[in-house]
Amino acid sequence: MLLTRMNVVIAAVLAASLVGAVQATVTTGNDLQQYCNAAPTGLCAGYVLGVTDTTLDLYCFPPGVSRMQIRGVAVNYLNNHPEKLHLLAPGLVIKAMQAAFPCKKVR
C-alpha cells in the first residue's frame, strides 16, 4: 500500500515537472494539439497528466483507467473540437475529463 502511494506521489511530481517544462510554450489548445499530434507520449502525456493530477476533484475516473487512456481522451477532445482550440489548454483538458468521466450526483 505504501509503495503504491509513493509511486503516485513520484508520478505526480514528474508530471508536474514536465508541465513546467512546456508551460511557457503550451498556452492554448492549438499548442497542446500540436505537441500531442507530434509526440503523443512525453510532453503531451506529461502536460495532460499534470493537469489531471492537480484537478482530480473535478471528475471521477473509474477504477482501472490508465494514464494513456486519460491522455487519449484529451487528444480526442482536442481533435474533435477544433472550434475550441483557441481556449486555454488546461481548461480544455479539464473539459475533456469532465465530459468523459463525469461524477454521478448523489441524491
Rosetta blueprint (number, residue, H / E / L):
1 M L
2 L H
3 L H
4 T H
5 R H
6 M H
7 N H
8 V H
9 V H
10 I H
11 A H
12 A H
13 V H
14 L H
15 A H
16 A H
17 S H
18 L H
19 V H
20 G H
21 A H
22 V H
23 Q L
24 A L
25 T L
26 V L
27 T L
28 T E
29 G H
30 N H
31 D H
32 L H
33 Q H
34 Q H
35 Y H
36 C H
37 N H
38 A H
39 A L
40 P L
41 T L
42 G L
43 L H
44 C H
45 A H
46 G H
47 Y H
48 V H
49 L H
50 G H
51 V H
52 T H
53 D H
54 T H
55 T L
56 L H
57 D H
58 L H
59 Y L
60 C L
61 F L
62 P L
63 P L
64 G L
65 V L
66 S L
67 R H
68 M H
69 Q H
70 I H
71 R H
72 G H
73 V H
74 A H
75 V H
76 N H
77 Y H
78 L H
79 N H
80 N H
81 H L
82 P H
83 E H
84 K H
85 L L
86 H L
87 L L
88 L E
89 A H
90 P H
91 G H
92 L H
93 V H
94 I H
95 K H
96 A H
97 M H
98 Q H
99 A H
100 A H
101 F L
102 P L
103 C L
104 K L
105 K L
106 V L
107 R L
